[in-house]
Amino acid sequence: MSNASALPATPVANRGAITACVILAVIMQALDTTIANVALPYIQGSVSASADQINWVLTSYIVAAAIMTPPSGFLAAKFGRKRVLLVAIAGFVVASVLCGLAQSLNQIVAFRLLQGLFGASLVPLSQGILLDIYSVEERGSAMALFGVSVMVGPVLGPVIGGWLTDNISWRWVFYINVPIGALAFAGIVIFVSETKRDALAKLDWFGFGMMSLFIAALQLFLDRGEQLDWFSSGEIMLEAIVCAAAFYLLLVHTLTAEKSFVNPKLFLDQNFTVSMIFIFVVGVTYLASLALMTPYLQTLMGYPVITAGIVMGPRGLGTMLCMFIVGRLIGKVDTRLLLVLGLGLTAWAMYDMTGWTPDVSQWTIVSVGFIQGAGLGFLFVPLTTIAFATLPAHMRGDGTGLYNLSRNIGSAVGISIVSALIVENTQSNHESIAAYVTPFNHAFNAVAAQGLSPVTAAGRASLNELITLQSTIIAYMDDFKLLMLMSLAVIPLVLLLRKPKAAPAVDHSAVME
């Protein structure tokens, strides 16, 4: 998306340098969506966080990026695209260094919020620069390269993060942004021209403020609810009230204001509205499952961090491969069939994971991860195509921002929900299993004879450890089952989508970041 005026004609000699610089900025931002995943258990130990609290490191970044992505076009128009991009890169690098230096959970969450706020505009502004320096005929190839750079994150993030954590320190998953950001910053200063500034550019600050307050309150409610026992806590009650009030005011303002932050006419388009639901669920299932896999591999299965990163990498490869395949199928195969296939593959992968135990083989983890990634590949481009197929061209800029917002909110909400369910279901399962630890249970008496006697302190400790392990495994199964059911539940919505008469000129890469 680019609301700023076009760049002056760029010499061909500089196009390669400009492309390399903005691609570096995009890769830096894309890496940080997944690179910290495999380091979470190490970060958790360093900052003394619980299992559900440590996922705030992921959700804080996603929420901040979700809030600040829609106003990127306004900022570029008001202050100049080059200036905003340079501030974003510099701020992102500084925030990354602060994340690496953090000594407490509160510090790292605050700095991740800062990182998300600055990083939100990197992808749309970099995309706008590429669109300006290439001719209409060359934009297809430029956007393909841009799309690949965006998808590098899910592929390389876990592998690089695992290697850095294993060989140096988890702090280097953030410090690695310094050389990348420095190169991108220097190149943009030298090669990129500034756009004209629009002094009359305006933003609906009330609508933006209510949307930001709604998202922030919702995330705090979900992140802290389990820890504070939900509505028995005054803080949670307050967050729920603020969330509901902000949403109400945003809704009323959207429907009554002359020019609101959220264009209500977007929701009159049936394809776009249904696609918003689809992309929300995609956000939930993809990043929530990634957040579950990291502790599963490292805590339950005892994988070294580098091994965990390697076995998670093929998930991104599956996504990239199928995105290329789908790119050739669009226009030849009914887009709705591709969506059903993508959701089916995702649901099948989750179904397989409901039967996993810590004894599952590496090949199973790799192959199922690849299939899940393939499902995502079959969803992204077709969903974008059909979402914007019937939307008027002048509304696509607003639509893209709202579409990305829905996916980001889905990702953050999904991570928070599955994390809370792991804690609650583990406790519940522990109580259920422990109820069978009784001298009247003859089946247990046979187990007690194998060093798990509740009579001795060592036996009680071993018995509790075993029960906790089994309770946690069942809790993960329940989470995977929930993600599977969500994938299956939205399949009937395909019937509400109208088949586009022709594939529209939509920039698919706009929705990949």
Secondary structure, DSSP 8 states (H G I E B T S, - for coil): ---S-------HHHHHHHHHHHHHHHHHHHHTTTTTTTTHHHHHHHHT--TTTTTHHHHHHHHHHHHHSTTHHHHHHHH-HHHHHHHHHHHHHHHHHHHHH--SHHHHHHHHHHHHHHHTTHHHHHHHHHHHHS-TTTHHHHHHHHHHHHHHHHHHHHHHHHHHHHHT-TTHHHHTHHHHHHHHHHHHHHH-------TT----HHHHHHHHHHHHHHHHHHHHHTTTTGGGSHHHHHHHHHHHHHHHHHHHHHHHSSS-SS-GGGGGSHHHHHHHHHHHHHHHHHHHHHHHHHHIIIIIS---HHHHHHHHHHHHHHHHHHHHHHHHHBTTB-HHHHHHHHHHHHHHHHHHHTT--TT--HHHHHHHHHHHHHHHHHHHHHHHHHHSTTS-GGGHHHHHHHHHHHHHHHHHHHHHHHHHHHHHHHHHHHHHHHTT-STT-HHHHHHHTTT--TTSHHHHHHHHHHHHHHHHHHHHHHHHHHHHHHHHHTGGGGGGS---SS-----GGGGT-
